[in-house]
Amino acid sequence: MPHDHDYSASAPPVAPVEITQRELHGRRWDDEYGWMRDHTDPRLLAYLRAEREYYDAAAVGRERLRDELFHEVEQRLLPTDDSVSWRHGSVFYYTRTVTGSEYGQFLRRRNHSDSGDVITDVVLDEAELAGSEGYAAIGVREPSPDNTLLAYSVDTTGDEVYRLRFRDLSTLHDLPEELPRTYYTGAWSADSRTFFYTVHDRLFRPYQVWRHTIGTPVAADVLVRQEDDARFELTVAATRDGEWIVIEARSRTTTEHHLVPTSDAAADPILALPRVDGVEARVEHADGRLLITTNATTPEFAVSLVMAPTLQELRRSGPAAPDTAAPLGPASTSGATLEELVLSGDGERVIRCHPLRGFVLVELRRDGFPLLRAVDRHSGTALEIDAGIAAGTVTLLPHFDCADTAVTIRVESLIEPPSWWSVDLATGGRTLLKRTEVIGYDPAGYRTERRHATAPDGTQVPVTLAWHAATPHDGTAPALLWGYGAYESCDDPAFDELLPSLLDRGVVYALTHPRGGGENGRGWWLDGHLAAKANTFTDHIAVADWLAETGIADGARIASRGLSAGGLLQGVIVNRRPDRWAAIVAEVPFVDVVTSMLDPDIPLTVNEWEEWGDPRRPDEFAWLWAYSPYENEPDGPRPALLVTAALHDPRVMVHEPAKWVARLRARAKPSDAPLYLRTELGAGAHTGPAGRYAHFRYEAEIAAFVLTAITHA
């Protein structure tokens, strides 16, 4: 097969075919585009460019609508705006959007030590950090305990490889030391002289925790912990009270925790909670004891205290060997016991907990929505904090101290812009700190509510709807669904400045919550992964059918959209029910499921087996093959399909959507609607372009594709 291939932007590209034969579990199959897995093959880039040119040529007809949508969003944005500030010691930090800039700023506000005057400094200007292609994404941004230094990391390509630097906050200049390959999460020692950070391997798995001492050569950094089991990833963070650094090893179903005292950064890590298969935990620290959120005693998690031995005793005993450390469970060894705190009830999923002065603050879920509960540690009385608005989301802001008795929450919905409130945990009193100003927008003109559709097996599937008050539910409205449904991730309602433009055009927006996500707790995830994964797909389809049957939407004008695992969802539903959709947008879709899960040498495969299955096992191969979009094809004429990809994406490699589109093109029928592959060929992330305005330009482009399809269907 020659390496050169002729393409024309006026005709759909045809990718070169080079057969790779595979055989497993008695099944033999051909992969005509397996060669694309070699990203150094010049044919791949040529094909991606040809597809992008073909897409761009077709998109010219939607430029006017795209520009109109972007202009509407731009008019709603407050050009310059400051976030709610948070206190870190004696300094307040906040962020700012800047007029005309793609990127924001990180600022601090402090009192002058002599005059007492308030001084404001721009600590970090993201626009100045962008690479040659204008891309910048912040990974770590951690002020030191004494506010003299800032640890920050930047990715300038979208591949999630972050360069870590340290900025002197007295001069606002960077120190000489620089670490070129780091990942998310980091933590400071108590004396602000040592920083713990993570490093990922060649497959982008964070597998090491290192420590760097300020003012010393990077070459002298010390490896603190290495995780050799490819199913596990490492993170590092300080406890809320700043006394311990927690190194967590986490697979999809199991965790392990080591502790390092922040007062002695050079100490060997203490194995506090060893890994026990199927047992997960999140760790905090309060009054010399571990405060643990765990599923050791109940599948939906509970909050417990490790009573003995105390952490001081653990520290005196030194590093524990795995066979002598106390396992986390209802009956443990080495004298360690669990005292379960009654902080949740039936039908509730506990997410994590936080110790505060006199309270334990619990993040949990109930009836498909997030909820906060503040429990008085002395009286046991509980205060519930919810969104307080229809189909709304309440989020706890992470910046608070364990000595605080008030926290800041963010409240929003699909139609209600974010507002920030200070909540007194003793009284429940709320003080409005900030409300997002959306120019020319009035939430009173829109409606939102949580409803349920019935899945084929009778399960009630939540769906959050939004629509313009003037849009009738008489079977004439077009609709757009968004779905994900994986990793126990929760797609909670959030405001998007572009959404009013769709609702103003009569579109009903439906945020689906299929099994595989975590909206209804751990059981909701368990019933939508591994062998039960098909429930995710049938749930999403059931919502679309329900919209049509109830007259909320026109059944001939329904579109669907999803990203990554949500892109897989789109690939499956376009195959199983092509008649249901007027258009599908599959963003960076995980569609080459069987082949990717068979290859442990690409990112994420090994630690994804607990989510999707291991095709080396015959039964798991069978269920993966049954839904993998690449191994199946639409059962009827294909609707309009827009697929996106990113050249530097480390999560869904660019060859997956490329292979899928190439095969769909080769097997296309005359009755199929148009098919496009839009690849970010330069700097770009898994979630699309970075930058404030670039993001909305991209969103307007996608919305123009959807609107064209569902308003002309």
LOLUM-934811 format. One record per residue: x, y, z of N, C-alpha, C, O in turn. Coordinates in steps of 0.1 Angstrom, whole numbers, plus 5000, padded with zeros to 4 digits. Example, Ala and Ser with C-alpha at 12.3 -4.5 7.8 and 13.67 -1.06 7.14 Angstrom:
<rs>
513249435078512349555078513249675078514249675085/512849785071513749895071512950005079513450115080/
</rs>
This chain:
<rs>
500949885000500050005000500950125000501750145009/500850214990501650334990501350435001500250435006/502350515005502150605016501450735012500850805020/501450764999500750884994499350844991498950734987/498450944994497050914991496451044987496651154993/495651044976495051164971493751194978492851104980/493551324982492351364989491851484982492551564977/490551504983489951624978488951674988488051594993/488951804992488051855002486651854997485751865006/486351834984485051834979484351694980483151684979/485151594983484651454984485051394997486151435002/484251305002484651245015486051175013486251095004/486951195023488251125022488050965023487150925030/488950895017488950755017490350715023491350735016/490350655035491550615041492250495035491450405030/493550485035494150365030493750245038493550245050/493650125031493350005038494549915038495249895028/494849865050495949765052495449665063495349695075/495149545058494549445067495449395078496549355075/494949405090495549335101494549225106493449255109/495049105106494148995110494348965125495448955130/493248945132493248915146492348795149491448765142/492748725160491948605164492048585179493048595185/490848565185490748555199489448475203488448515197/489548385212488348315217487548255206486348255206/488248205196487548135185486948225174486348185165/487148355176486648455166487848515158488848555164/487748515145488748575136488148695129487048695124/488948805129488348925123489549005117490648995120/489149095107490049185100489949325105488849365107/491049395107491049535110491749605099492949605098/490949665090491549735078492249865081492949925073/492049915093492650045097493450035109493750145116/493849915113494749905124496049975123496750005133/496450005111497750075109497750215115498750275118/496550275117496450405123496950415137497250525142/497050295144497550295158499050345158499550375169/499750335147501150395146501050535143500850575131/501150625153500950765151502150835144502050945140/503150755141504250815134504150785119504850835111/503150705115502850675101502350805094501350865098/503050855084502650985078501250975071500651085069/500750855068499450845063498350885072497350935068/498550875085497550905095497351055095496251105095/498451135096498351285096497751335083496951425083/498051275072497551315059496051285059495251365054/495551175065494151145065493451235074492351285071/493951265086493351355096493151495090492151565092/494251535083494151675076493051675065492351775064/492951565058491951555047490551565053489751625048/490351485064489051485070488751625076487651675075/489751695081489451825087489151925076488252005077/489851915064489552005053488151975048487452065044/487751845047486451815043485351865052484351925048/485651855065484651915075484552065074483552125073/485752135073485752275072485052325060484352425061/485152255049484452295036482952285038482252375034/482552185045481052165047480552265057479452315057/481452305067481052395078480852535073480252615080/481352565061481152705056479752745055479352855058/478852645052477452675051476752705064475652755065/477452675075476952705089477652815095477452845107/478552885088479352995094478453105100478753155111/477453145092476653255097475953225110475953305119/475453095111474753055123475753045134475453085146/476952985132477952975142478353115147478453135159/478553215138478953345143477853415151478153485160/476653385147475553445154475453385168475253465177/475653255169475653195182476753245191476553275203/477953255185479053305193478853445198479153485209/478353535189478053675192477053675204477253765213/476053595204475153595215475753555228475453625238/476653455228477353425240478253535244478253575256/478953595235479953695238479253815245479753885254/478053845240477253955246476753925260476554015268/476653795263476253765277477353765287477153785299/478553755282479753745291480153875297480153975290/480353885310480853995316482354005313483053915317/482854105306484254105301485254075312486153995310/485154145323486054135334485254105346484354175350/485753995353484953955365485853885375486753815371/485653905388486453845398485653735405484453745406/486353625408485653515416485553555430486053655435/484753475438484753485452486153455457486853355452/486653525467487953505472487953405483486953375489/489153345486489253245497490453285505491453325500/490453255518491553285527492553175528492153055530/493753205528494853105530495853175539496653255535/495753145552496553215562496053355563494853385566/496953455561496553595562496353655549496153775548/496253575538496153625524494853575518494453465521/494253655510493053615502493453595488494153685482/493053485482493253455468491953455460490953425465/492053495447490853485438491353485424492553505421/490453455415490753455400489953565393489053625398/490453605381489853715374489853675359490853625353/488653705352488653695338489053835333488653935339/489753845322490253975317489654005303489553915295/489254125302488654165289489454135277490654165276/488854065268489554025255490553915256491153875246/490853865268491853755270491253625270490153605276/491953525264491453385264491653325278490853235282/492553385286492953315298492753415310492753535308/492653355322492453435334493653465342494753425337/493453525353494553565362494353505376493153485380/495353485383495353435397495853545406497053585404/495153605415495553725422495453695437494853595442/496153785445496053775459495853915465496154015458/495153925476494854045483495454035497495053945504/496254135501496854125515497054265520496954365513/497354265533497554395540499054415540499854325544/499454545537500854585538501254575553500554615562/502454515555502854485569503154615577502954605589/503454725570503754845578502554945578502054985588/502054975566500955075565499555015568498655085571/499454885566498154825567497254835555496154795554/497754905544497054925532496854785525497654695526/495654775518495354655511496154655497496054755490/496954545495497754535483497154425474496954315480/496954445462496554345452497654315442498154405436/497954185441499054145431498454045422497653955425/498854055409498653945399499753835401500853865397/499353725407500353625410500653545398501853505396/499653515390499853425378498953485367497753495369/499553505355498753545344498853435334499853415327/497753355332497753235323498153275309498753185302/497753385304498053425290499553425288499953395277/500353465298501753475297502453335297503553325293/501653235301502153095302501853015289502452905288/501053065280500652985269501852965260502753045259/501752845253502852805244502752875231501952965229/503552825221503652895208502252895201502052975192/501452795204500152785197499052845206497852825203/499452915216498452985224497652905234496552945237/498152785238497452695246498052695260499252695261/497252695270497752685284496652625293495452665292/497052525301496152455310496952445323498052395323/496352485334496952475347496652345354495552305354/497652275359497552155366497452165381496452135387/498552215386498752245401498852395403499452465396/498152445414498352585418498152595433497052605438/499252575440499252555454500152665461501352655461/499552755468500352845477500952775488500352685494/502152815492502752745504502052785517501352895517/502252715527501552745540501852885545500952955551/503052935543503453065547503253175537503553295539/502653135525502353235514503553305508503453415503/504653235509505853295503506153245489506953305481/505553125486505853055473504553005467503552985474/504552995454503452935447503952815438504852845430/503552695441503852585432502752585421501552585424/503152585408502152585397502752505386503952495384/501852445378502252365366501452395354500252435356/502052385342501352435330501552325319502652275317/500452295312500552215300500252315288499252385288/501152305278501052395266500652335253500752395243/500352205254499952125242498652055243497952035232/498152025255496951945256497251795259496251725260/498451755261498751615263498851585278499151475282/498551685286498451665301499851625307499951555317/500851675301502251675306502551815311502551915304/502651835324502751965331504151995335504851915342/504652115332505852165337505652245350504952335351/506352195361506152245374507252355377508452325375/506752465382507652575386507252625400506252595405/508152705405507952765419508152915418509152965413/507152995422507153135420507353205434506653175444/508353285435508653365448507553475448507553565440/506653465458505553565459506053705465505253795465/507253715469507753845473508253925461508154045460/508753855451509253915439508353895427508453965416/507553795427506653745416507453695405507053705393/508653645408509553585397509653435401509653395412/509953355390510053215392511453175397512453245393/511553075406512853025410513452945399512752905389/514752915399515452845388514952705386514952665375/514552635397514252495395512952475387512052555388/512952375379511852345370511752195367512852135364/510552145368510351995366509551985353508352025354/510051925343509351925330508251825328507351845320/508151715336507151615334506451585348506951495355/505351655351504651625363503151605359502751635348/502351565370500951545367500151625378500651705385/498851595379497951665388498351625403498951525405/497851715412497951705426499351735431500351705425/499451795443500651825450500451875464499251905467/501451885472501251915486502551975492503651925489/502452075501503552135507503852075521502852025528/505052085525505452055539505052175548504752275543/504952145561504552255570505452375570504952485572/506752355567507652465567507752535554508652625553/506952505544506952565531508252545523508552625515/509052445527510352425520510352305511511252295503/509352215513509352095505508052075498506952095504/508052035485506852015478506851875473507751825466/505651805475505451675470504651675457503651755456/505051605447504351605434504351465428505051375432/503551455418503351325411503951335397504051435391/504451215392505051195379504351085372504050985379/503951095359503350985352504350915343505450965340/504050785340504950705332504650735317503850825314/505250655308505050675294503550655289503250705279/502750585298501350565294500450665302499250645303/501050775307500350875313499650835326498650895331/500150735333499650685346500550755357501750725357/499950825366500750885377501150775386500350715394/502450735386502850615393503950645404504350555411/504450775404505450805414505050935421504451025416/505450945434505451065442506851105446507551025452/507251225443508551275446508451395455507351455456/509551425461509651555469510751635465511851585462/510551765464511551865460511751965471510752015476/512951985475513252085485513652215478514552215469/512952325481513252455475514652495476515252485487/515252535465516652585465517652475462518852505462/517252355460518152245457517952205443516952225437/518952135437518852095423517751995421517451905430/517051995410515951905407516551765407515851665411/517751745403518351615403518451555416518651435418/518351635427518451585441517151545446517051505458/516051555438514751525443514651375447515351295442/513851345457513751215463512451145459511351205461/512551025455511450945452510850895465511450825473/509550925468508950895480508150765479508150685488/507450745468506650635467506450595452506250685444/506550475448506350425435505250315435505350225443/504350325425503250225424503550135411503450195400/503850015413504149925402503049855396503049795385/501949845404500749775399500049875389499549975393/499949835376499449925366497949955367497450045360/497249885376495849915379495650045387494550095388/496750085394496650185404497250315400498350315392/496750435404497350565402497550625415496950595425/498550715416498950785428498450925428498550995417/498050975439497751115441498351155454498651075463/498651285456499151335469498451465473498251555464/498151475485497451595490497651605505497851505512/497451725511497551745525496151735531495151765525/496051685544494851685551494351825554495151915553/493051835557492451965559493152045570493352165569/493651975580494352045591495852075589496452135597/496352025577497652055574498751965581499951995580/498251865589499251785597499851675589500951625592/499151615579499651505572499551515557498551585552/500451455550500351445536499951305533500451205538/498851295525498251165522498651125507498351195498/499251005506499650955493498650835491498650735498/497750855481496750765479497050685466497250745455/496950555467496950465455495550425453494850365462/495050445440493650415438493450345424493950385414/492850225425492250165413490850195412490350275420/490150135403488650165402487850115414486850165417/488450015421487649955432488349945445487749895455/489649985446490449955457491350075460491850145450/491650105473492550215476493550165487493350065493/494650245488495650225498496150365502496250455493/496550385514496950515519498150515527498250435537/499150595523500350615531500350765536499750855530/500850785548500950915554502350965557503250885561/502551095555503851155558503551275566502751365562/504151295578503851415586504351535579505551535575/503551645578504051765571505151825579505951905574/505251795592506351855600507651785599508651835604/507651675592508851595590508851535575508551415574/509051625565508851585552509751475547509451395538/510851455554511851355550511551215556512251125553/510451215564510151085571509650985561509051015550/509850855564509350755555507850745556507250775567/507150715545505750715545505250595555505850495555/504150625562503550525571502350465563501450535558/502350335563501150265557500050265567500050185577/499050355565497950365574496750275570496150215579/496450265557495250185553495750105541495750155530/496149985543496549895532495449865523494249875526/495849815511494749785501494149645504494849545507/492849645504492049525505491149525493490349625491/491149425485490449415473488949455475488249395483/488549555467487149595468486749695478485649745479/487749735487487549835497488149965493489349975490/487350075493487750205490487650295502486850275511/488450405502488450495513488850635509489650645499/488450735515488950875514489350915529488650885538/490450975530491050995543491151145547491551225539/490651175559490951305565491451285579491551175583/491851395586492451385599491751485608491551605605/491451435620490851525630491251485644490951365648/491751565652492051545667492851415669492551335678/493851395660494751285662494151145657494751045659/493051155650492451035645492151045630491951155625/492050935623491650935609490150945608489450865614/489651025599488251035596488150985582488651035572/487450865581487550785569486150775563485150735570/485950795550484750765542485050635535485950635526/484350535538484650405532483450315529482350335535/483650225520482550125517482849985524482349885521/483749995535484149865542482949805548482949685550/481949885553480849825560479549845552478549775556/479449925542478249935534478549985520479450065518/477849925510478249965496478150115493478850165484/477250185500477050325497477850415506477750535506/478850355513479850425521479250485534478150525534/480150485544479850545557481050625561482150605556/480950705572482050775577482450715591481550685599/483650685592484150615604485450685610486050755603/485650655623486850705629487750585632487250485638/489050595629490050495634490450535648491050635650/490050455658490250495672491650455677492250535684/492150345673493450295679494050195669493250125663/495350195668496250285674496150425669495750445657/496550525676496450665672497550685662498450605660/497450795655498450825645499850845651500950825645/499850905663501050925670501750785673502950775671/500950685676501550555678502050495665503050425664/501250515654501750475641503050535637503950475632/503150665640504450735637505550685645506650665640/505350655658506450595666506850465661508050425662/505950385656506250255652506950245638507550145634/506950365631507650375618506850305607505650275609/507450295595506750245584506250105586506950015592/504950075583504449945585504549855573504349905561/504849725575504849635564503349595560502549605569/503049565547501749535543501049425551499849435553/501849325556501249215563501049245578500449165585/501449365583501249395597500349515599499849535610/500149595589499249705590497849665591497449555586/497049745598495649705601494749725588494749835583/494149625583493249635572492049715576491549715588/491449785567490249865570489049775568488749725557/488249755579487049675578486349675591486849735601/485249615592484449615605485149545616484949575628/486049445613486849375623488249375618488649305609/489049465625490449475620491449425630491149395642/492749415625493749365634494549475640494349595638/495649435647496549525653495949625662496449735665/494749595668494149685677493349795671492749875679/493349815658492649925652491149885650490849775646/490249975654488849955653488250065646488750175645/487050045641486250145634485050185642484350095647/484850315644483650365651482850435640483250535635/481750375636480950425625480150545630479450535640/480250655623479450775627478150775618478250755606/477050795625475750795618475550935612474951025618/476050945599475951075592475151065580474951175573/474650955576473850935564472650835567472650765577/471750835558470550745560470350655548471150655538/469250585548468950495537468750575524468150685524/469250515513469050585500470050695498469850775488/471050705506472050815505473450755502473850645507/474150815493475550775490476450885495476450995492/477350845505478350935511479550945501480050845497/479951065498481051095489482351115497483351045494/482351215506483551245514483051325526481951375527/483951335536483651415547484851515551485951485547/484451615558485451715562485351755577484251785581/486451755584486351795598486451945599487352015593/485552015606485552155609485452175624485252075632/485552295629485452325643484052285648483152365646/483952175655482752135661481852065652480752025656/482152045639481251975630482051875621483251875620/481251785616481751705605480851735593479551725594/481451785582480651825570480751705560481851665556/479551655556479551535547478951575534477951645533/479651545523479151555510478451425506479151315507/477251425502476551305498475551325487475451435482/474851225483473851235473472551165478472551065485/471451225474470151165477469151195466469051315462/468451105461467451125451468051185438467351265431/469251145435469851195423470551325423471051375413/470551395435471051525436472151535447472151455457/473151625446474151645456473551715468472551795467/474051685480473551745492474751755502475651675502/474651855511475651865522474951855535473851895536/475651785545475051775558476151805568477151745568/475851905577476751945587476251885600475151915605/477051795606476651725619477451785630478651785630/476751825640477351885653478051765660477351665663/479351775662480151665668479751635683480151535688/479151735689478751715703477351675705477051585713/476451745698474951705700474451605690473451545693/475151595679474751495669473651555660473151485651/473251675662472151735654472751765640473951795638/471851755630472351765616471651885609470451905611/472451955601471852065592472152025578473251995574/471052025570471151995556471252115547470552215550/472152115537472352225528472152175514472952095509/471052225508470752185494470852305485471152415490/470552285472470652395463469552505466469852625464/468352455469467352555472466652605460465852705461/466952555448466352595436465852475428466352365431/464952485419464452375411465552305403466352375396/465652175405466652095397468052155398468752165388/468452195410469652265411470752185417470552075423/471952235416473152165421473852255432473952375430/474252195443474952265453476352205454476552075454/477452285453478752245453479552305465479452425467/480352235472481152285483482452335477483152255470/482852465479484152515475485152455484485052455496/486352415478487352345486488152425495488852375504/488152555494489052645501488452685515487852795516/488652605525488252635538489152565548489852475545/489252615560490152565571489352485580488152515583/489952385587489252305596488852375609488052325616/489352505611488952585622487752665619487152735628/487252665606486152745602484752685607484652565610/483852775609482452735612481452775602480252755603/482052815590481152855579481952805566483152805566/481152775556481752735543481052805532480052865534/481752805520481152865509480652765499481352665496/479452785494478852695485478552765472478352885471/478452685461478052735448476752665444476552545446/475752745440474452705436474152745422474452855418/473652645414473252675400472352565395472152465401/471852595383471052495376471252515361472052595357/470552435352470652455338470252595334470752645324/469352665341468852795337469252905347469053025344/469752865359470152965369471652975370472352885373/472153095367473553125367474153095381473353115391/475453065382475953035396475953155405476053265402/475653115418475753215429476553145440476453025442/477253235448478053185459477553235472477253355473/477453145482476853175495477753135506478353025505/477853215516478553165529477453115538476453175540/477652985543476652915551477252895565478252835567/476552945575476852925589476452785593475252755592/477352695597477052565599476252545612475552435614/476252635621475452625633473952665631473052605637/473752765623472352815621471752785607470552785606/472652755598472152735584471952865576471552865565/472252975583472053105577472953125564474153085565/472353185554473153205541473353345538472453425540/474553385535474853515531475353515516476353445513/474753595507475053595493476453665492476553785496/477353595486478753655483478853715469479453815467/478253645460478353685446477353605438477053495440/476753675428475853615418476453645404476753765401/476553545396477153565382476153655374474953635373/476753765369475953855360476053805346477153795340/474953765340474853725326474053835319472853845321/474753915311474154035305472953995296473053915287/471854065299470654045290469953915292468953885285/470253845303469653715305468753715317469153765328/467553665316466553655327466153515329465353465321/466553445340466153305342464653285343464153175340/463853395346462453385347461753345333460653295333/462453355323461953325310462153175306461753135295/462653095315463052955312462452865323462152915334/462452735320461952635329462952525330463552485320/463052465342463852335343463152245354462552295363/463352115352462852025362463451885360463951855349/463451805370463851675370462651575368461651585375/462751495357461751395354462351255353463551245355/461551155350462051025348461450955336460250965333/462250875330461850795319461950645323462750615332/461150565317461150415321462050335311461750335299/463050275316463950185308463250055305462250025311/463749985295463049855291462949755303461949685303/463749765313463649675324462849735336462749675347/462249845333461349915343462050015352461450085360/463350025351464150125359463750265355463550295344/463550345366463250485363464550565361465350575371/464750625350465950695346465750845347464950895341/466550905356466451055357466851125345467751085338/466151235342466551325332466251475336465151495341/467251565335466951705338466651785325467451785316/465551845325465051915313465252065315465152115326/465452135304465452285304464752325290465052265280/463952425291463252475279462852625281462752665293/462652695270462052825271460652825275459952735271/460252915283458852915288457852915277456652875279/458152965266457252975254457252855246456452845237/458152755248458152635240457052535245457052495256/456152505235455052415239455552265240456452225233/454952185248455152045249454051975241453251895247/454052005228452951945219453451865208452851835198/454751815210455351725200455951795188456251735178/456151925189456751995178458152055180458752095171/458652045193459952105196461052005193461051885195/462152065187463351985186464051965200463752035209/464851865201465551835214466951795212467351735202/467751825222469151785223469451715236469151765246/469951595235470251515247471751515249472551515240/472151525262473551505265473651385275472851375284/474651295272474751175281476151135283477051155274/476451075294477751025297477650875303477750785295/477450865316477050735322478250635323478150525318/479350675330480450595332481250635345481050755349/482050545350482950575361482350635374483050685382/481050615375480350665387480350825387480150885397/480650875375480751025374479251085374478351015368/479151195380477751255381477651375372478451475373/476751375363476451485354475451575360474251575356/475851655370474851745377474551865368475451915361/473351915369472952035362473952155365474152185376/474352215354475252335355474952435344474552395334/475052565348474752665338475852675327477052675330/475352695315476252725303475752845296474552845292/476552945294476153065287475653045273474953135268/475952935267475452905253474052845253473352865243/473752775264472452705264471252795261470352755253/471152925266469953005263469853025248468653045243/470853025240470753045226470052925219469252945210/470252805225469452685220468052695225467152665217/467852725237466452725243465652835236464452825234/466252955233465553065226465153015212464153075207/465752915206465352865193464452755194464252675185/463852735206462752635208463252495211462452405211/464552475213465152345216464852305231465052385240/464452185233464352125246465652055249466151975241/466352095260467552035264467351925275466651955284/467951805272467751695282469051645286469851585278/469351665299470651605305470251475311469551465321/470751365304470351235309471251185320472451225320/470751095328471551045339471450885339470950825348/472050825329471850675327472750605338473650655344/472350475339473150385348474650385342474850385330/475550365351476950375348477550505354478750505357/476750605356477150725363476850705378476550595382/477050805386476850795400475750875406475650895418/474850935397473851025402472950955413472551025423/472650825412471850765422472650665431472150575436/473950695432474750625442475550515435475550495423/476250435444477150335440476450225432476950175422/475250185436474450085429474150125415474050045406/473950255413473650305399474850285390474650255378/476050295395477250265387477350115385477650075374/477150035396477349895394476349835384476749735378/475249895383474249845373474449905359473549895351/475549965357475850025343477250015339477750095332/477949905345479349885340479649735339478749655342/480749705334481149565331480049495323479549545313/479549375328478549305321477149375320476349345311/476949475329475649545328475849675320474949765321/476849695313477049825305475949855296475649975293/475349755290474249785280473149865286472449935279/472949865300471949955306472150095303471250175302/473450135302473750275299473150315286472550425285/473250235276472750265263471250265262470650355256/470650165268469150155267468550265276467450305272/469150305287468650415295468550545286467550615286/469650575279469750695271468650695260467950795258/468550585254467550575243466150585249465350645242/465950525261464650535267464250675270463050715268/465250765273464850905275464450965262463451045262/465150935251464750995239463350945235462551025230/463050815236461750765233460650835242459550865237/460950845254460050915264459751055259458551095260/460751135255460551265251459551275239458651355238/459751175230458851175218457451125222456451185217/457351025231456050965234455151065242453951065241/455851145251455051245259454751375252454051455257/455351395240455051515233455951625237455851745233/456951595246457851705250458751745238459151855237/459051645229459851675217459251605205458451515206/459651655194459351595181460251475179461451495178/459751355178460551235177461451235165462451155164/461151315154461951315142463051425143463851435134/463051495154464051605155464751605168464851705176/465351485171466151465184467551445180467851355172/468451515187469951495185470451455198469851475209/471651395198472351355210473851385209474451395198/474451405221475851455222476451395234475851375244/477751355233478551305245479951305242480351305230/480751305252482251315251482951205258482551165269/483951145252484851045257483950915260483550855250/483750875272482850765275481450795270480750715266/481150925271479850975265479850965250478850945243/481050975244481250955229481050805226480450775215/481450715234481150575232479650555232479150485224/478950615242477550615242476850655229475950585224/477450755223476850805210477150695199476350675191/478350635200478650535190477750415190477350365180/477350375203476450265204475050295200474450215193/474550415204473150445201472950475186471850455181/473950525179473850545165473750405158473150395147/474450305163474350175157473050105160472450045152/472550115173471350045177470050105173469150035170/470050245173468750305170469050425160468750545164/469550405149469850515140468650595136468750715132/467450525136466250595133465750695143464950785139/466250685155465850775166466450915164465851015170/467550935158468351055159468351135146468551075135/468151265147468351355135469851385134470351415123/470651375145472051405144472651355157472051345168/473951325156474751275167476151345167476751365156/476551395179477851445180478651355190478251355202/479651295185480451205193481851265195482651265186/482051325206483351395209484351305215484151235225/485551305209486651215213486151085218486451045229/485451015210484750895214485650775216486550745208/485450705227486150575230485350465222484450405228/485750435210484950355201485650225197484950135192/486950225198487650105194487850015206489049985210/486749975213486749925226487549795227488449785236/487349695219487949565220489449575218490249525227/489849635208491349645205492049725215493149685219/491449835220492149915230492249845243493249845250/491249775247491249695260492149575259492449515269/492549535247493549425245494949475245495849385245/495149605245496549655244496949725257496549835259/497749655265498149715278499249825276499649885285/499749845263500749945261500250075256501050155251/498950095257498450235254497850285267497550215276/497750425268497350485281495950435286495050415278/495850415298494650385306494050245305493150215312/494650155296494050025294493949945307492849905310/495049925313495149835324494149875336493449795341/494250005339493450055350491950085346491150135354/491650045333490250055329489549925328488349915326/490249815330489649685330488549665340487549595337/488749735351487649725362486449805359485349785365/486549885348485349965344484649905332483449895332/485449855323484849805310484949655309484049585303/485949595314486149445313487549415306488049505299/487949295307489249255301488949155290488549035293/489049195278488749105267489548975265489248885257/490648965273491348835273490548725280490848605278/489448765287488548665293487348645283486848745279/487048525280486048505270484648575272484148635263/484148565285482848625287482948775286481948845281/484048835290484148985289484449025275483949135271/485148945268485348975253483948975246483649065238/483048885250481748875244480949005246480349055236/480849055258480049165260480649295255479949385250/481949305254482649425248482349415233482049525227/482549305227482349295212480849325209480649385198/479949295217478549315214478149465213477249495206/478949555219478549695218479649785212479349895209/480849735211481949815206481549875192481249805183/481450015191481050075179481850035167481350025156/483150015169484049975157483649845152483849815140/483249755160482949615156481549595152481149485147/480749705153479349695148479049815139479849895137/477849815133477549925124476049955125475249875130/475650075120474250115122473250015115473449965105/472149995123471149905118470049985110468949995114/470550045099469650125091470350255087471550265090/469750345080470350465075470950545087470250565097/472150585085472850655096472450805096472350865086/472150865108471851005109473151085107474251035106/472951225106474151315105475051285117474551285128/476351275115477251235125478551325125479151325114/478751395136479951475137480851405148480451395159/482051365144483051305153484151395155484651455146/484651415168485751505170486951415176486751305181/488151475175489351405179490351515182490251635178/491451475190492551575192493851495191494051385196/494751555183496051485180496851455193497551355193/496751545203497551525215496751465226497251455238/495551415224494751355234495351235241495551135233/495751235254496251115260495251015265495550905270/493951055265492950975271492250885260492150765262/491750945250491250865238492150895227492151005221/493050805223494050825213493350855200492250805196/493950945192493351005180492950895170492050915162/493650775170493350675160492050615163491450555153/491450615175490150555177489050625169488450555161/488750755171487750815162488150805147487250795139/489450815144489850815130489550675123488950675112/489850565130489450435125487950415123487550365113/487250465133485750445133485150515121484350465113/485650645119485050725108485550655094484750655085/486750615094487250555081486350435078486050415066/486050345088485250225085483850265082483250205073/483250365089481850405085481850455071480850435064/482850535067482850585053482950465043482150465033/483750375046483950255037482650175035482350115025/481850175046480650095046479350175044478250125047/479550305041478350395040477350345029477750285019/476150375032475050345022474550475016474750585022/473950475004473450594998472450675007472350795006/471750605016470750665024471350735037470650795044/472650715039473250765051473350915050473650975039/473250985061473451135062474951165063475751075064/475251295061476751325061477451285074476851275085/478751255072479651215083480851305083481451325072/481251355094482451445095483351405107482951355117/484651425104485651405115486451535117487051585107/486251595128486951725131488051705142487751675153/489251705137490451685146491151815149491451895140/491451825162492351935166493751895162494351815169/494251955152495551915147496751985154497851935153/496452095161497552155169497352135184496852025187/497652235192497452215206495952205209495152285204/495552115217494152095221494051985230494751885230/493051995239492951895250491851795247491151805237/491651695256490651595255489251665254488351605248/489051775261487751845261487651955251486652035252/488551965242488452065232489452185234490352175242/489252295226490252405227490252465241489152475248/491352515245491452585258491252735255491152775243/491052815265490852955264489352985264488452915259/489053095270487653135273486853155260485753095259/487353235251486653255238486753145228485753115221/487953075228488052965219487152855223486552785214/486852835236485952735240484552765235483852675230/484052885236482752925231482652925216481552895211/483752955209483752945195483452795191482752765181/484152705197484052565195482552525198481952455190/482052565209480652525213479652585203478752515200/479952705198478952765188479052685175478052665168/480252635172480452555160479652415161478952375151/479752355173478952235175477452255175476752185169/477052365181475652395182475052425168473952395166/475852495160475452525146475152395138474152385131/476052295140475852165134474552095139473752045131/474352105152473152035158471852115153470852045149/471852245154470652315151470252305136469152295133/471252295127471052275113470352145111469452135102/470752045118470151915116468751905122467851845116/468551955134467251935141466152035137464952015139/466552145131465652245127465252225112464252285108/466052145105465652115091465251975089465051925078/465151895100464851755099463451735094462951615093/
</rs>
